[in-house]
C-alpha cells in the first residue's frame, strides 16, 4: 500500500475526480498468455461489488507482463500520453497487482474497467444493476469497440460514447484512432450522447519529469517494450 500511495504522489489526481462515476466497457478478456501467465485479470474476490459480480477486470494485464495496445491506450486516456508508460512502469517496478490497482482506481477516481462479455456470457445485467444502484451519481460510460456497445442496449441514466477499439488492427483508421486514443480529444467518438465529456476520464494530467522511458530494451526472458531505469514494461 505504501507503493500505491506513492503512485498517487507521482501521478496526482485531478480535482473533482470523485464527482463522476466513469465506466469503461471493453469487449471481452484477453485470451493470450506469456511464460505461463494469463494476461486476463480474474477477480473472484473484490472490495468492488461489480468486479466481484463479473469476476474479471478489463484492459489490465497480470503482472504487467505485456503492454497490450488496449492497455497502453487506456492509460493514455487516464493519465495522458506523456505519463501512460511511466505509470505502467511504476506499477511493474513495484509489483503492484492489477486487481489492487483497479480497486484503487475505483476508490480514488471512480473509474471501473469491465468487459461486456466474460466466458461468453453477456454482463449486461450486472452493469445495468450497478448503474441503477448509483442513479444519484453522475455517470459516464465509454464503450470500447462495437461488441461492447451491442446496439446500446444497457439501460440506465448515464452519458455514453462509443470509441474505436484500440487494437493495432485499427491503426488503418489513423485519424479516428489518433483522436480517440492518442490525443484523446473525443471529437470522433460516434455515437455519443449530447452531454458526454471525454475529458472526464482523464484522472491525472500532471507531467512527471523525473521518470525516464527508454524504448526497445531487452529483457533476459523476452522483449516486452519499454524500460524505466532498468525496469521493463
VOGUTOR-939317 format. One record per residue: x, z, y of N, C-alpha, C, O, CB in turn. Coordinates in steps of 0.001 Angstrom, whole numbers, padded with zeros to 6 digits, always signed. Each point is the difference from the previous one (the first is absolute). Glycine has a CB too. Layout:
REM residues N
XZYXZYXZYXZYXZY
...
//
This chain:
REM residues 233
+000828+000000-001220-000828+000000+001220+000854+000000+001259-000413-000528+001032-001373+001743-002278
+002997-000615+001164+000909-000016+001152+000354-001432+000359+000015-000374+001173+000914+002619-001828
-000640-003057-000385+000337-001402+000237-001182-000746+000616+000193-000857+000862+001419+000927-002789
-002821+000243+001498-001179-000665+000536-000247+000407+001445-000390-000826+000825-000587+000738-003123
+001205+001359+002604-000138+000446+001396+001007-000721+000894-000319-000370+001130-000492+002625-001919
+002023-002453+000280+001021-000698+000758-000373-001466+000183+000319-000605+001024+001407+002193-001900
-002403-002158-000123-000459-001386+000110-000844-000179+001249+000178-000966+000742-000135+000735-003237
-000963+001162+002727-000889-000139+001151+000724+000259+001314-000488-000380+001064-001414+001069-002510
+003053-000050+001378+000828+000129+001207+000740-001304+000276+000186-000396+001150+000082+002865-001575
+000149-003126-000657+000676-001289+000149-000981-001086+000450+000343-000886+000783+001309+001565-002556
-002869-000587+001261-001031-000999+000298-001244+000713+000524-001010+000087-000699+001912-001652-001093
-000831+002076+003026-001086+000839+000528-001327-000746+000107-000053-001188+000319+001762+002474+000938
-002755-000556-001529-001337-000563+000033-000469-000267+001429+000326+000740+000928-000827+000456-003056
-000265-002261+002280-000599-000298+001298-001088+001022+000312-000652+000531-000898+001161-002989+000608
-000685+002715+001550-001062+000907+000437-001359-000602-000377-000234-001190+000214+001678+002052+001707
-002319-000056-002472-001351-000455-000321-000167-000581-001391-001056-000549-000313+000807+000122+002687
+001282+000538-003226-000078-000551-001367-001169+000544-000802-000584-000702-000826+003032+000446+000885
-002780+001502+000191-001008+000665-000827-001435-000290+000443-000947+000480-000623+002618+001297+000196
-001837-002550+001489-001343-000239+000520-000748-001088-000763-001221-000105+000123+002046+000821+002096
-000118-001526-003005-000626-001095-000742+000451+000000-001451+001195+000059-000287-001319-001407+002388
-000835+001282-003013+000319-000163-001421+000349-001470-000230-000757-000893+000381-000794+002820-001074
+002700-002166+000069+000489-001370-000193+000181-000247-001502+000847+000621-000642+000324-000611+002921
-001965-000911-002819+000057-000309-001436+000520-001421-000169-000573-000948+000536-001352+002532-001046
+003019-001723-000242+000542-001324-000294-000302-000283-001472+000479+000699-000893+001381-000498+002670
-002665-001242-002011-000481-000304-001344+000748-001209-000558-000154-001121+000485-002120+002069+000084
+003089-000700-001601+000687-001090-000679-000854-000581-001108-001148+000399-000195+003328+000659+000742
-001603-002008-001271-000767-000680-001036+000048+000741-001339-001040+000377-000541+001510-002532+001704
+000735+002361-001695+000156+000675-001284+001430+000521-000112+000867-000429+000762-002634-001050-001834
+002033+002396+000138+001340+000580-000123+001051-001036-000405-000313-001029-000600-000757+003195-000011
+002326-001865+000956+001110-000820-000485+000008+000001-001521-000381+000988-000628+001726-000475+002702
-000913-001611-002661+000101-000098-001451+001450+000005-000482+000257+000053-001203-002401-001316+001204
+003098+001208+000944+001406-000093-000374+000605+001366-000328-000545+001052+000332+000726-003072+001113
+000961+001950-002108+000812+001177-000276+001459-000415+000088+000329-001172-000181-002121+002204-001310
+002668-000072+001768+001438-000265+000098+000745+001213-000541-000291+001136+000375-000026-002659+001645
+001288+001274-002910+000777+001081-000615-000909+001055-000637+000304+001192+000022+001514-001590+001660
-002931-000061-002248-000925+000903-000674-000914+000778+000929-000728+000889-000442+002405-000714-001311
-001644-000504+003043-000827+000708+000989-001120-000917+000478+000265-001069+000549+001716+002470+000179
-003211-000994-000930-001143-000768+000496-000068+000081+001517+000169+001073+000577-001414-000644-002715
+000997-001562+002781-000126-000002+001458-001242+000762+000445+000038+000759+000968+001157-002956-000883
-002293+001985-000800-001285+000580+000389+000051+001527-000002+000536+000613-000923-001691-002626-000014
+000590+002616+001982+000012+001456+000159-001318+000586-000516-001051-000153+000622+002597-000041+001386
-001466+000859-003146-001172+000672-000558-000207+001324+000746+000948+000602+000503-000574-001683-002793
-001621+001510+002346-000299+001220+000751-001181+000714-000644-001114-000028+000523+001993-001008+001612
-000629+001668-003260-001065+000683-000730-000400+001316+000651-001147+000434-000105+001977-001499-001971
+000131+001696+002753-000275+001234+000721+000458-000172+001438+001127-000425+000250-000882+001815-002357
-001110-001064+003044+000346-000170+001405-000808+000949+000863-001121+000377-000341+001700-002771-000080
+000008+002772+001542-000709+000811+000984-001006-000856+000763-000877+000524+000687+002876+000994-000475
-001865-002845-000338-000903-000932+000685-001057-000468-000999+000332-000706-000951+001512-000050+002552
-003096+001131-001408-001049-000305-000990-000089-001477-000379-000175-000315-001177-001069+002237+002085
+001358-002832+000053-000145-001420-000321+001113-000479-000927-000246-000805-000899-000874+000449+003107
+002334+000843-001999+001095-000368-000896-000264+000516-001420+000262-000694-000982+001341+000734+002934
-002112+001158-002040-000280+000567-001323-001127-000759-000681+000043-000228-001209+000724+002477+002003
-001779-002644-000023-001122-000747-000568+000443-001368-000516-000437-000440-001064-001110+001638+002624
+002414-001864-000805+000450-001340-000378+001146+000064-001009+000109-000856-000877-000818+000008+003129
+001563+001867-002123+001110+000167-000933+001191-000890+000268+000851-000179-000872-002512+000824-000761
+001735-001208+002834+001073-000935+000321+000174-000065+001516-000956+000180+000755+000483-001527-002854
+001720+001085+002536+000304-000172+001421+000503-001417+000213+000905-000449-000703-000357+002913+000982
-001114-003160+000668+000350-001399+000234+001300-000143+000787+000394+000895+000748-002818-001453-000797
+003080-000590-000139+001145-000478+000782+001314+000751-000221+001058-000629-000031-002714-000054+001683
+001621+001995-001804+001240+000753-000202+000562-000274-001394-000715-000453-000894-000091+002244+002483
+002107-001505-001758+000699-000310-001250+000691+001261-000523+000646+000716+000765-000301-003125-000033
-000479+002677-002011+000663+001151-000607+001504-000016+000261+000673-001012-000196-002444+001056-001566
+002279+001100+002209+001423+000217+000262+000576-001002+001009+001215-000126+000148-001013+001045-002458
-001110-001633+003003+000434-000977+001016+001021-000970-000603+000949-000427+000659-001360+002124+001182
+000183-002027-003116+000989-000752-000767+000148-001445+000459+001057-000602-000191-001570+002070-001719
-000522-002029+002508+000043-001393+000434-000885-000178+001213-001156+000422+000009+001604-001193-002353
+000108+000137+003374-000794-000249+001205-000802-001278-000205+000498-001101+000235+001215+002270+001240
-002944-001015-001909-000898-001127-000159-000406-000533+001378+000054+000724+000995-000893+000216-003195
+000431-002213+002247-000470-000570+001266-001120+000839+000592-000018+000283+001198+000662-002563-001993
-001586+002675-000068-001146+000782+000476+000441+001337+000583-000496+000424+001045-000939-001527-002766
+002364+001761+001046+000483+001307+000463+000663-000111+001361-000304+000778+000905+000624-000069-003275
+000579-001666+002524+000704-000147+001273-000965-000337+001133+000131+000535+001101+001909-001281-002345
-003007-000134+000987-000919-000398+001068-000946+001131+000392-000351+000133+001173+000493-002479-001996
-000559+003165-000148-000820+001166+000333+000802+000955+000891-000551+000576+000938-000730-000804-003121
+002571+000399+001899+000840+000854+000837+000253-000641+001363+000161+000715+000988+000918+000214-003052
-001041-002260+002139+000058-000667+001307-001206+000405+000837+000127+000307+001185+001131-002258-002186
-002419+001949+000375-001236+000350+000704-000004+001462+000428-000350+000315+001137-000859-002063-002449
+001595+002638+000406-000077+001436+000281+001088+000485+000955-000255+000837+000865-000745-000547-003110
+002222-000822+002083+001147+000538+000741+000666-000999+000943+000916+000365+000737-000563+001136-002645
-000797-002741+001894+000621-001022+000837+001146-000663-000741+000666+000641-000813-001314+000628+002874
+000885-002543-001792+001023-000737-000752+001411+000523+000263+000889-000187-000831-002367-001812+000916
+001699+002657+001069+001320+000557+000285+000328+001185-000911+001168+000301-000245-001417-001056+002616
-000788+001419-002863+000202+001240-000754-000441-000066-001460+000233+000950-000747-000521+000221+002878
-000337-002257-002552-000600-000029-001334+001025+000228-001107-000221+000835-000877-001502-002388+001763
+002826+000836-000861+001013+000163-001046+000743+001320+000137+000447+000565-000998-000199-003040+000901
-000113+002970+001312+000651+001299+000205-000849+001118-000610+000522+000930-000615+000560-001784+002737
-002396+000744-001940-000897+001009-000581+000062-000043-001526+000047+001044-000649-001563-001223+002655
+001516-001023-002577+000107-000128-001448+001335+000542-000504+000057+000641-001050-001557-002644+001138
+002563+001748+000654+001320+000507-000376+000022+001518-000026+000572+000607-000905+000468-002644+001893
-001664+002643+000006-000041+001457+000066-000723+000572-001224+000461+000967-000607-000432-001078+003129
-001152-000489-002870-000793+000498-001124+000789-000070-001307-000065+000915-000821-002027-001644+001999
+002838-000362-001365+000808-000100-001216+001193+000952+000045+000292+000676-000986-000999-003067+000745
+001386+002445+001366+001190+000836+000120-000305+001453-000320+000826+000701-000585+000062-002264+002303
-002091+002019-001329-000375+001393-000210-000913+000187-001216-000571+001071-000206+000800-000722+002659
-000355-001419-003257-000763+000071-001257-001391+000603+000194-000445+000831-000791+002605-000614-000433
-002830-000645+002277-001355+000487+000267-000979-000789-000866-000088-001219+000151+000703+001874+002236
-001350-000008-003286-000935-000714-000876-001048-000773+000808-000454+000456+001049+000808+001306-002806
-000722-002918+001255-000958-000851+000710-001345+000694+000194-000634-000152+001044+001779-001848-001993
-001582+002762-000059-001298+000671+000134+000046+001107+001051-000999+000254+000673+000514-000780-003071
+001637+001187+002543+000155+001025+001041-000057-000659+001377-000644+000510+000916+002041+000929-002471
-000718-002574+001690-000034-000714+001277-001424-000455+000332-000431+000095+001149+002806-000852-001519
-003104+000265-000635-001376-000447+000224-000888+001149+000484-000822-000179+000898+001132-001572-002667
-000139+002920+001170-000788+001158+000433+000359+000413+001417-000863+000432+000764+000715+000330-003134
+001426-000893+002722+000437+000306+001363-000587-001003+001008-000389+000377+001105+002518+000620-002035
-002187-002264+000539-000614-000998+000876-001450+000357+000311-000483-000225+001109+002004-001521-002062
-002203+002305-000038-001380+000401+000224-000081+001248+000884-000752+000017+000975+000137-001012-003193
+001370+002022+001890-000113+001265+000738+000539-000114+001424-000512+000651+000910+000716+000567-003074
+000825-002041+002360+000639-000103+001319-000572-001109+000878-000011+000111+001226+002053+000773-002278
-002523-001975+000403-000398-001162+000797-001340-000601-000396-000423-000999+000581+002808+000550-000288
-003063+001045-001277-001309-000470-000466+000047-001460-000478-000870-000809+000323-000211+002413+001276
+002137-001911-002389+000147-001323-000610-000166+000133-001507+000602+000872-000627+000947-001639+002485
-002373-000107-002435-000171-000061-001454+000371-001392-000498-000317-001005+000636-001512+002750-000542
+002507-001789-001244+000424-001260-000608-000648-000102-001375+000429+000672-000938+001784-000661+002210
-003231-000834-001399-000741-000083-001268-000129-001447-000455+000083-000928+000804-001351+003010-000205
+001064-002259-001898-000255-001320-000561-001476-000172-000308-000675+000942-000418+002985-000990-000535
-002804-001166+001163-001403-000291-000273-000274-000001-001505-001053+000458-000444+000934-001807+002562
+001068+000834-002895-000161-000054-001449+001143+000738-000674+001165-000251+000309-002373-001944-000126
+000897+003090-001090+001004+000735-000775-000407-000071-001471-001098+000418-000368+001633+001152+002328
+000352-002099-002794-000333-000172-001408-001187-000912-000208-000738+000141-000975+001649+002100+000554
-001098-003192+001351-001111-000932-000090-001325+000567+000475-001015-000695-000042+002196-000331-001829
-001195+002276+002323-001234+000652+000454-000085-000021+001520+000938+000411+000683-000924+001061-002720
-001137-001950+002568-000229-000034+001438-000172+001426+000521-000837+000757-000491-000233-003047+000311
+001876+002640+001180-000044+001348+000577-000960+000090+001197+000069+000941+000790+002295-000607-001553
-003236-001302+000880-000976-000058+001085-000743+001316+000197-000102+000491+001124-000147-002909-001585
-000265+002989-000616-000818+001219+000125+000826+001175+000515-000486+000787+000813-000970-001599-002683
+002704+000940+001406+000852+001090+000471+000330-000147+001481-000004+000979+000745+000959-000777-003041
-000668-001431+002715+000331-000242+001406-001227+000236+000876+000097+000612+001064+001664-002288-001741
-002914+001190+000225-001245+000215+000746-000320+001477+000142-000370+000460+001080-000468-002649-001907
+000979+002924-000250-000304+001428+000025+000902+000724+000993-000446+000890+000724-000301-001005-003120
+002024-000275+002422+000923+000623+000944-000418-000310+001438-000005+000888+000853+001866-001060-002549
-002204-001070+001960-000415-000398+001353-001256+000760+000416-000090+000489+001126+001093-002774-001473
-001958+002381-000552-001246+000700+000307+000230+001488+000243-000678+000609+000828-000551-002286-002203
+002181+002258+000657+000284+001432+000175+000770+000275+001287+000177+001154+000390-000157-000899-002871
+000435-001318+003136+000730+000148+001275-000684-000769+001122+000655-000501+000914+001481+000784-002186
-003466-000371+001190-000751-000808+000964+000126+000494+001428-000203-000763+000945-001368+000239-002754
+001906+001796+001973+000139+000536+001353+001314-000442+000645+000185+000153+001208-001580+001814-001880
+002300-002511-000133+001304-000413+000509-000024-001474+000417-000849-000772-000446+001964+002484-001033
-000175-002080+002334+000220-001403+000337+000826-000602-001132+001084+000499-000304-001189-000060+002837
-000392-001507-003161+000661-000558-001176+000325-001473+000206-000848-000787+000422-000354+002438-001869
+002458-002011+001138+000429-001393-000016+000467-000334-001407+000743+000770-000609-000080-000699+003064
-001095-001219-002977+000403-000438-001337+000662-001369+000100-000580-000944+000537-001303+002264-001605
+003095-001417+000549+000715-001272-000052+000011-000468-001458+000598+000643-000862+000857-000037+002891
-002119-001722-002290+000014-000595-001328+001192-000957-000079+000163-000874+000851-002705+001088-001077
+003365-000040-000800+001216-000805-000135-000165-000966-001170+000135+000383-001162+001282+001488+002126
-001708-003114-000641-000228-001013-001023-001480-000188-000290-000788+000940+000107+002997-000384-001089
-002579-001776+000614-001410-000336-000205-000644+000810-001122-001180+000342+000080+001687-002626+000739
+000256+002591-001855-000568+000753-001122-000366+001416+000433-000962+000575-000510+002319-001946-001103
-000603+001931+002541-000325+001335+000531-001289-000044+000810-000776+000955+000012+003221-000375+000053
-002655-001690+000603-001172-000153+000870-001279-000193-000809-001020+000620+000301+002494-001611+001459
-001431+000136-002789-001133-000200-000907-001342-000109+000720-000909+000797-000234+002192+000442-001476
-001394-002218+002574-001244-000251+000734-000423+001175+000879-001170+000122+000363+000483-001617-002215
+001640+002353+002190-000268+001123+000898-001225+000797-000436-000889+000275+000806+001922-001573+001053
-001074+001665-003131-001191+000682-000509+000176+001507-000148-000731+000640-000757+000173-002730-000419
+001516+002654+001891+000133+001461+000043-000825+000508+001175+000263-000351+001150+002072+000287-002193
-003320+000878+000753-000934+000450+001029+000550+001209+000758+000821+000756-000521-002726-001621-000864
+001441+001030+002613+000417+001148+000800+000173-000361+001458-000009-001171+000380+001123+002106-002375
-000955+000103+002806+000146-000190+001440+001491-000014+000348+000612+001057+000158-002852+000077+000287
+002811-002306-000328+001429-000104+000296+000322-001356+000611-000769-000952-000130+001281+002527-001753
+000628-001650+002548+000525-001258+000517+000923-000595-001059+000658+000734-000736-000826+000070+003155
+000216-002122-002495+000765-000609-001078+000659-001310+000421-000382-000626+000989-001172+001697-002601
+002554-001462+000829+000631-001313+000164+000626-000400-001320+000321+000848-000832+000122-000432+003291
-000273-001719-002645+000649-000537-001194+001350-000587+000400+000078-000868+000869-002322+000376-001963
+003309+000979+000447+001349-000506+000235+000422-000910-001145-000428+000170-001141+001008+001902+002447
+000260-003034-000980+000628-000827-001018+000807+000896-000943+000660+000935+000453-000560-002919+001139
-000148+001709-002891+000805+000816-000908+001481-000229+000307+000413-001147+000172-002212+001037-001971
+002613+001179+001871+001401-000146+000419+000959-000503-001074+001216+000075+000179-001683+001728+001385
-000053-002309-002666+000865-000590-001027+000834-001127+000606-000468-000738+000867-001207+001335-002666
+002913-000716+001329+000866-001081+000470-000584-001375-000261+000396-000972+000643+001537+002449-001036
-002875-001576-000547-000647-001282-000284-000791-000512+001192-000291-001193+000085+000167+001835-002481
-000229+000252+003320-000799-000398+001163+000843-000316+001226-000544-000228+001080-001279+001633-001966
+003137-001423+000738+000869-000325+001133-000213-001425+000507+000381-000332+001123+001287+001946-002022
-002273-002443+000068-000297-001364+000449-000986+000021+001166-000045-000928+000809+000462+000065-003138
-001201+001931+002401-000919+000187+001137+000738+000815+001058-000415+001099+000366-001668-001192-001868
+003184-000476+001981+000972+000771+000776-000556+000600+001283+000330+001137+000335+001383-002601-001281
-002539+000734+001662-000524+000508+001272-000909+001208-000224+000115+001012+000691+000026-003328+000277
-001040+002198-001937-000910+001104-000290+000760+001176-000601-000275+001150+000342-001600-002783-000694
+002831+001361-000542+000794+001055-000629+000755+000791+001065+000013+001231-000029+000218-002620-002067
+000399+000683+003035+000756+000668+001063-000910+000850+000868+000357+001117+000373+001286-002992-000378
-002816+001350+000326-000953+000758+000820-000467+001258-000723-000057+001076+000595-000685-003207+000492
+000411+001998-002363-000551+001130-000764+001041+001050-000334-000285+001196+000057-001383-002741-000999
+002916+001095+000582+000937+000928-000626+001360+000153+000674+000702+000978-000260-001845-001552-001786
+001526-000357+002896+001294+000145+000676-000199+000547+001409+000541+001051+000342+000404-002951-001699
-001713+001196+002166-000293+000490+001349-001134+001014-000003-000123+000814+000915+000906-002989+000006
-001616+002115-001968-001137+000930-000156-000892+000008+001242-000401+001056+000491+001804+000363-002014
-001699-002605+002008-000900-000119+001153-001467+000026-000430-000851+000525+000717+002612-001843+000485
-002045+000762-002349-001364+000001-000510-000905-001030+000617-001218+000061-000167+001532+002287-000254
+000268-003310+001144-000824-001026+000634-000589-000964-001019-001023-000637+000253+002428+000832+001788
-000755-000297-003192-000478-000930-001031-000545+000725-001220+000017-000540-001107+001647-001118+001904
-002144+002872-000599-000735+000699-001055-001421-000552-000016-000721+000117+000990+002147+001997-000750
-001831-002711-001351-001339-000601-000086-000534+000160-001409+000697-000260-000981-000134-001400+002791
-001862+002111-001896-000877+000467+001071+000434+001356+000536+000850+000679-000575-002716-001957-000455
+001262+001645+002138+000348+001263+000659-001204+000487+000785-000629-000775+000720+003071+000120-000570
-002769+001942-000284-001133+000541+000756+000369+000130+001476+001176+000064+000356-001979+001181-002402
-000209-001207+002886+000197-000085+001446+000883+001105+000562+000760-000239+000939-002966-000834-000813
+002119+002271-000679+000741+001142+000555+001203+000411-000838+000517+001108+000146-002639-000341+000837
+002566-001665-001861+001188+000301-000814+001252-000075+000864+000157-000919+000805-001296+000014-002870
+002034+001886+001890+001253+000046+000773+001182+000130-000964+000172+001037-000641-001366+000025+002630
+001999-002111-002086+001134-000002-000935+001055+001029+000389+000645+000592-000865-001066-003009+000416
+000593+002626+001741+001019+000923+000502-000212+001412-000504+000945+000785-000064-000723-002198+002078
-001452+001746-002372-000306+001344-000494+000804+000329-001259+000281+001169-000264-002585-001370+001234
+002674-000813-001745+000727+000229-001249+001484+000297+000226+000686+000405-000938-002313-001907-000192
+002133+001313+002335+001393+000341+000299+000067+001501+000245-000498+000487+001014+000972-002792-000018
+000140+003039-001920+000024+001454+000112+001257+000508+000701+000030+001132+000481-001392-001017-002555
+002399-000951+002132+001236+000389+000683+000607-001236+000643+000109-001047-000638+000294+002950-000992
-000010-001784+002878+000610-001140+000689+001348+000373+000589+000576-000752+000786-002847-000138-000274
+002769+002060-000897+001297+000470+000492+001123-000849-000590+000006-000256-001204-000917+002598+001443
+001860-002781+000586+001135-000787-000475+001112+000949-000432+000576+000712+000822-001184-002641+000711
+000904+001931-002832+001067+000844-000538+001310-000774+000065+000146-001033-000653-001769+002255-000877
+002570-000729+002313+001221-000762+000259+001168+000382-000885+000903-000813-000197-001672+000598+002500
+000783+001430-002847+001207+000448-000678+000015-000284-001499+000962+000345-000686-000804+001397+002407
-001226-002374-002239+000019-000455-001385+000292-001493+000006-000625-000747+000753-001020+002554-001488
+002579-002250-000086+000430-001377+000002-000321-000654-001339+000327+000545-001054+001488+000015+002696
-002455-001726-001601-000362-000722-001211+001000-001119-000236+000251-000812+000891-002687+001371-000558
+003011-000606-001539+000962-001024-000362-000615-000880-001075-000280+000498-001091+002229+001009+001681
-002175-002807-000333-000660-000851-000991+000936-000424-001128+001224+000075+000113-002726-000879+001689
+000876+000351-002905+000718-000622-001116+001067+000896-000621+001075-000474-000369-001503-001694+001454
+000138+003436-001197+000945+000920-000629-000130-000080-001515-000984-000519-000527+000879+002047+002529
+001110-001009-002689+000022-000057-001468-000158+001387-000590+000698+000942+000377+000763-002967-000288
-002391+002129-001020-000184+001238-000750+000615-000204-001377-000082-001097-000553-002051+001698+001828
+002743+000429-001835+000711-000143-001270-000915-000441-001139+000468-000559-000992+001114+002306+001768
-002890-001497-000635-000931-000392-001061-000655-001348+000279-000163-000819-000905-000252+003229+000454
+000041-002633+001705-000682-001239+000336-000009-000167+001513+000211+000960+000740-001643-000808-002820
+001183-001389+002538-000109-000263+001430-001420+000322+000437-000962-000495-000588+002753-001307+000488
-001924+002615+001113-001353+000375+000446-000083+000108+001510-000533+000985+000512+000194+000231-002653
+000839-002177+002854-000393-000090+001405+000925+000541+001032+000899-000720+000434-003044+000828-001302
+001984+001132+001300+000668+000518+001169+000661+001337-000266-000335+000702-000953-001296-001914+002348
+002590+001552-000523+000666+001290-000121+000053+000657+001376+000253-000668+001003+001126-000149-002976
-001613+002100+002017+000185+000757+001231+001043+001069-000277-000238+000925-000776-002155-001363+001558
+003564+000307-000139+001099+000926-000268+000214+000209-001495+000134+001130-000469-000613+000000+002639
+000508-002247-002918+000318+000061-001420-001180+000231-000916+000176+000103-001214+001982+000723+001904
-003365-000743-000136-001172+000249-000841-000810-001281-000099-000411-000566+001013+000352+003010-000345
-000168-002899-001897-000746-001230-000200-001485+000228+000197-000522+001059-000348+002272-001851-001233
-002447-000218+002148-001463+000046+000064-000584-001292-000544-001220-000161-000033+001322+001693+002026
//
